[in-house]
Amino acid sequence: MTTTRTAFRNPFHKLLLFIALLLCLSSVGFYLIELRPQGRDDFLSAVWWAVVTLTTVGYGDLVPATTEGRILGLLVMISGIGMVSTLTGNLASLIVERHAKRRKGLLKVNLSGHVIIVGWNSYAPNLVRTLKETGVLRGSELTLVNNLPAEEREALAFQLEMENRLHFVYGDPTHENVIHRASPTQARVVYILSQAGMPPQDADQQNLYAALIVRGLAPKAKIYAEVMLAENYTHLLRAGVDEIVARGEMTSLILGLMGATPSVWPFLQRLVGVQGPGCLDYRALSADERRMNWGELVATRQTGAGELPLALCKESRDLNLKDMLDEGSALDQFILELFTATGQQTSLGQSGPDILVNPEQAQPLADYDGILFLKPAASGG
């Protein structure tokens, strides 16, 4: 009863109620005054007349023949003009208000298979560009979670050129209700970036809180994060982040390699696509390829597709006690039944991802999921 009272305190709900009452009363009135005396037992026609008259459409197929009927028609038309106009105005206001809230990032994003980026900095546009070029955003939508001003969000929408596939969630990413609006449970992957304009320690702390919230809401989500200070690396791992990149870590390594040969940097730029499309790519192994060894795969791909395989990849997997035990062993089956009967968890966490770079020629491929390879020069751009 309390819910009903609360609902009808809303002016829009009251208006709908008045319109419904007017339709009912005018339908009954027209039926009793006009149709029933004529021997027409057709209440649906009375409802038709009430709707047409209330909306002031006036088809003219049903018209009142009595004075009482005409008076009823006048009352319905006069009331209908005001009510329908008010209803139309309210609906338009609701649509405009919802659109405004969506642009401000105040609505929940009801998506599935989308990509989420929490936080924003000057390197983030390069991340989005790479996600486009590698196909991660092909067919997927992008949701940005941050507290950037409206002007910066508008500029980002123009810069990223994703049109209706770009969504914003405005707010502090250390608050659970803000992250929840981005629907992380349905996301394909979540990136957590260090927010620009914050001291390194504060940025890492924000990333840590955001990671804890995302992992709590979405236990199976893929989370990749950035850390400003290497000392906070372990904290993010404990928060459930799958992979972490330390700001400046790769920079120092690349600079060191460039001291040995300056060609390293142009090579890496070409490899990952710093200036144009990259030539490094990934694909899953086919069933036939899983029956090969590394040497056979390299020979086949170089001859046929002109690709140069570089490494074997294992995707992360959920480990279960059942997978570790032998179905043919009575002891193993007893252990599994004991765990199940006592209600203990049989999940052992996750394994991987793992990578094997330039393996031996005889390395079997059966246990691997995909390969990293160099595309031919023409394909790489």
C-alpha positions in Angstrom: 0.0 0.0 0.0 2.9 2.3 0.8 4.4 1.7 -2.6 1.1 2.6 -4.4 0.8 5.8 -2.4 4.3 6.8 -3.2 3.8 6.0 -6.9 0.8 8.4 -7.2 2.6 11.2 -5.5 4.4 11.6 -8.9 2.6 14.2 -11.0 3.3 12.1 -14.2 1.6 9.1 -12.6 -1.3 11.2 -11.5 -1.7 12.5 -15.0 -1.8 8.9 -16.4 -4.4 8.0 -13.8 -6.6 10.9 -14.8 -6.3 10.1 -18.5 -7.2 6.5 -17.8 -10.2 7.5 -15.7 -11.4 9.9 -18.3 -11.1 7.2 -21.0 -13.1 4.8 -18.9 -15.8 7.3 -17.9 -16.2 8.7 -21.4 -16.3 5.1 -22.9 -19.0 4.1 -20.5 -20.9 7.3 -20.9 -20.9 7.1 -24.8 -22.0 3.5 -24.6 -24.9 4.2 -22.3 -26.0 7.5 -24.0 -25.5 6.7 -27.6 -24.9 3.0 -28.4 -27.1 1.1 -26.0 -30.3 3.0 -26.8 -29.7 2.1 -30.5 -29.5 -1.6 -29.5 -25.8 -1.7 -30.3 -24.0 -4.0 -27.8 -20.6 -2.8 -28.9 -18.5 -1.4 -26.0 -15.3 -1.5 -28.1 -16.8 1.1 -30.4 -17.4 3.3 -27.3 -13.7 2.9 -26.3 -12.7 3.8 -29.9 -14.8 6.9 -29.9 -13.4 7.9 -26.4 -9.8 7.6 -27.6 -10.4 9.4 -30.9 -12.2 12.2 -29.1 -9.7 12.5 -26.2 -6.8 12.8 -28.6 -8.8 15.3 -30.8 -8.2 13.2 -33.9 -11.9 13.1 -34.8 -12.3 10.5 -37.6 -16.0 11.1 -37.8 -17.0 7.5 -38.1 -18.8 7.7 -34.8 -20.6 10.9 -33.8 -23.1 11.5 -31.0 -26.7 12.0 -32.1 -28.1 13.2 -28.8 -27.7 16.4 -27.0 -26.3 14.5 -24.0 -23.8 12.8 -26.2 -22.6 16.0 -27.8 -22.1 17.6 -24.3 -20.1 14.5 -23.3 -18.0 14.9 -26.5 -17.3 18.6 -25.7 -16.2 17.8 -22.2 -13.9 15.0 -23.4 -12.4 17.2 -26.1 -11.8 20.1 -23.8 -10.2 17.9 -21.1 -8.3 15.8 -23.7 -6.6 18.8 -25.2 -5.0 19.8 -21.9 -4.2 16.3 -20.7 -2.7 15.0 -23.9 -0.7 18.1 -24.4 0.6 17.8 -20.8 1.4 14.1 -21.3 3.3 14.8 -24.5 5.3 17.6 -22.9 6.1 15.3 -19.9 7.2 12.5 -22.2 9.4 14.9 -24.2 10.9 16.2 -20.9 11.6 12.7 -19.7 13.4 11.8 -23.0 15.5 15.0 -22.9 16.3 14.5 -19.2 17.4 10.9 -19.8 19.5 11.9 -22.7 21.1 14.7 -20.6 21.8 12.3 -17.8 23.3 9.8 -20.2 25.7 12.5 -21.6 26.6 13.4 -18.1 27.4 9.8 -17.3 24.8 9.5 -14.5 22.9 6.5 -15.9 23.7 2.8 -15.6 25.3 1.4 -18.7 23.4 -1.8 -19.6 25.9 -3.5 -21.9 27.5 -6.9 -22.4 30.9 -7.7 -23.8 32.0 -4.1 -23.6 35.4 -2.6 -22.7 35.8 -0.5 -19.5 38.5 2.1 -18.9 38.7 3.4 -15.3 40.6 6.6 -15.0 42.1 8.7 -17.7 45.4 10.3 -18.6 47.3 11.6 -21.7 48.3 8.0 -22.7 44.8 6.7 -22.7 43.9 7.8 -26.3 46.8 5.6 -27.5 45.2 2.7 -25.6 41.9 3.2 -27.3 43.6 3.5 -30.7 45.4 0.2 -30.1 42.2 -1.5 -29.0 40.6 -0.4 -32.3 43.5 -1.5 -34.4 43.8 -4.9 -32.8 40.1 -5.6 -33.1 39.3 -5.6 -29.4 36.7 -2.8 -30.0 35.4 -4.3 -33.2 31.8 -4.9 -32.4 32.2 -3.9 -28.8 31.3 -0.7 -27.0 33.6 1.4 -24.8 32.7 2.8 -21.3 34.9 5.4 -19.7 34.7 5.8 -15.9 36.1 9.0 -14.6 35.3 12.4 -13.1 36.4 14.6 -16.0 34.5 17.8 -16.5 31.7 17.9 -19.1 33.8 19.9 -21.6 36.6 17.3 -21.5 34.2 14.5 -22.0 32.7 16.2 -25.0 36.2 16.7 -26.4 37.0 13.1 -25.8 33.8 11.9 -27.6 34.9 13.9 -30.6 38.5 12.8 -30.5 37.8 9.0 -30.1 35.3 9.0 -33.0 33.2 6.1 -31.6 29.8 7.9 -31.8 27.1 5.8 -30.1 29.5 3.1 -29.1 31.1 5.4 -26.5 29.6 5.7 -23.0 30.6 7.7 -19.9 30.1 6.9 -16.3 30.8 10.1 -14.2 32.0 9.9 -10.7 34.8 8.9 -8.3 36.0 5.4 -9.3 36.7 4.6 -5.6 33.0 4.5 -5.0 31.2 1.1 -5.6 28.0 2.7 -6.9 30.0 4.5 -9.7 31.8 1.3 -10.8 28.5 -0.6 -10.6 27.0 1.7 -13.2 29.6 0.6 -15.7 28.3 -3.1 -15.5 31.7 -4.7 -14.9 30.2 -8.2 -14.5 29.3 -8.2 -18.2 32.5 -6.5 -19.4 34.9 -8.2 -21.8 37.9 -6.5 -20.1 38.6 -3.7 -17.6 41.5 -1.4 -17.8 42.5 0.7 -14.7 44.6 3.7 -15.6 46.4 6.2 -13.3 44.3 9.4 -13.2 46.1 12.5 -14.5 46.7 15.4 -12.2 47.2 13.2 -9.1 50.4 12.5 -7.1 51.7 9.1 -7.9 50.9 7.6 -4.4 47.3 8.9 -4.6 46.9 7.7 -8.2 48.0 4.2 -7.1 45.7 4.3 -4.1 42.8 5.1 -6.4 43.7 2.3 -8.7 43.9 -0.1 -5.8 40.4 0.9 -4.5 39.0 0.6 -8.0 40.6 -2.8 -8.5 39.1 -4.1 -5.3 35.7 -2.8 -6.2 35.8 -4.3 -9.8 37.1 -7.6 -8.5 34.4 -7.7 -5.8 31.6 -7.0 -8.3 33.0 -9.1 -11.1 35.1 -12.0 -9.8 35.8 -13.4 -13.3 36.5 -10.1 -15.1 39.9 -9.6 -16.8 41.6 -6.6 -15.1 44.7 -4.9 -16.4 46.0 -2.0 -14.5 48.7 0.7 -14.5 50.8 1.5 -11.5 52.9 4.6 -10.9 55.2 3.4 -8.2 56.8 -0.1 -8.4 56.4 -0.5 -4.6 52.6 -0.7 -5.1 52.8 -3.5 -7.7 52.2 -6.2 -5.1 49.2 -4.4 -3.7 47.4 -4.4 -7.0 48.2 -8.1 -7.5 46.6 -8.9 -4.2 43.6 -6.9 -5.2 43.0 -9.3 -8.0 44.5 -7.5 -11.0 45.5 -10.0 -13.7 48.4 -8.0 -15.3 50.1 -4.8 -14.2 52.3 -2.4 -16.1 54.5 0.0 -14.1 54.8 3.5 -15.5 58.3 4.0 -16.9 59.3 0.4 -16.4 59.5 -0.4 -20.2 61.0 3.0 -20.9 64.1 2.3 -18.9 64.5 -1.1 -20.5 64.1 0.3 -24.0 66.6 3.1 -23.3 69.1 0.5 -22.1 68.7 -1.6 -25.2 69.0 1.5 -27.4 72.5 2.1 -25.9 73.5 -1.2 -27.5 71.8 -0.6 -30.8 69.6 2.4 -31.7 67.6 0.2 -34.1 65.8 -1.3 -31.2 63.4 1.6 -30.8 62.3 1.9 -34.4 61.9 -1.9 -34.4 59.6 -1.8 -31.3 57.7 1.1 -32.7 57.0 -0.9 -35.9 56.2 -4.0 -33.9 53.5 -2.5 -31.6 52.3 0.2 -33.9 53.4 3.4 -32.2 53.4 5.2 -35.6 50.8 3.4 -37.7 49.5 -0.2 -37.7 51.6 -2.7 -35.9 52.9 -6.0 -37.3 52.5 -8.0 -34.1 49.3 -10.1 -33.9 47.7 -13.0 -32.1 45.4 -15.7 -33.2 44.1 -19.0 -31.8 45.6 -22.3 -32.9 43.4 -24.5 -35.1 42.7 -28.2 -34.3 45.1 -29.3 -37.0 47.8 -27.0 -35.7 47.5 -28.4 -32.2 48.7 -31.7 -33.6 51.9 -30.2 -34.9 55.2 -29.3 -33.2 56.7 -25.8 -33.3 59.0 -26.5 -36.2 56.2 -27.8 -38.4 54.0 -24.7 -37.5 56.8 -22.2 -38.4 57.5 -23.9 -41.7 53.8 -24.1 -42.6 52.9 -20.5 -41.7 56.0 -19.0 -43.3 55.4 -20.9 -46.6 51.6 -20.5 -46.7 50.7 -17.2 -45.1 54.1 -15.5 -44.9 53.7 -15.2 -41.1 56.6 -15.6 -38.6 55.4 -17.3 -35.4 57.2 -15.9 -32.3 55.7 -17.4 -29.2 53.1 -19.9 -27.9 50.4 -18.7 -25.6 48.3 -20.3 -22.9 45.1 -18.5 -21.8 44.2 -18.3 -18.2 42.0 -21.2 -17.0 39.9 -21.9 -13.9 41.5 -24.9 -12.1 39.2 -27.4 -10.4 40.0 -30.3 -8.2 38.1 -32.6 -10.5 40.5 -31.7 -13.4 43.5 -32.7 -11.2 42.1 -36.1 -10.2 42.1 -39.4 -12.1 38.6 -40.6 -13.0 39.8 -44.2 -13.0 41.2 -44.0 -9.5 38.9 -45.0 -6.7 41.0 -43.0 -4.2 40.8 -39.9 -6.3 37.0 -40.3 -6.7 36.7 -40.8 -2.9 38.6 -37.5 -2.3 36.3 -35.7 -4.7 33.2 -37.1 -3.1 34.5 -36.2 0.3 35.0 -32.6 -0.8 31.5 -32.4 -2.4 29.8 -34.0 0.6 31.3 -31.6 3.1 30.5 -28.6 0.9 34.1 -27.6 0.5 35.2 -25.6 -2.6 36.8 -27.7 -5.3 38.0 -24.6 -7.2 41.8 -24.2 -7.1 42.0 -20.7 -8.6 43.4 -19.9 -12.0 46.4 -20.9 -14.0 48.1 -18.7 -16.6 48.2 -16.9 -18.8 51.6 -18.2 -19.9 53.9 -17.7 -22.9 56.7 -19.6 -24.4 59.0 -17.5 -26.7 60.8 -19.2 -29.6 60.5 -22.7 -28.3 62.5 -25.7 -29.5 61.6 -27.2 -32.9 60.1 -30.4 -31.3 57.9 -28.5 -28.8 54.3 -30.0 -29.1 51.5 -27.5 -29.5 48.7 -29.6 -27.9 48.7 -27.7 -24.6 48.7 -24.2 -26.1 45.8 -22.0 -27.2 47.3 -19.5 -29.6 50.4 -17.9 -31.1 51.9 -14.5 -31.3 53.3 -13.8 -34.8 54.6 -11.2 -37.1 52.4 -10.3 -40.0 53.9 -9.9 -43.5 55.2 -6.4 -44.3 52.3 -5.7 -46.6 49.7 -6.7 -44.0 51.5 -4.7 -41.3 51.2 -1.6 -43.3 
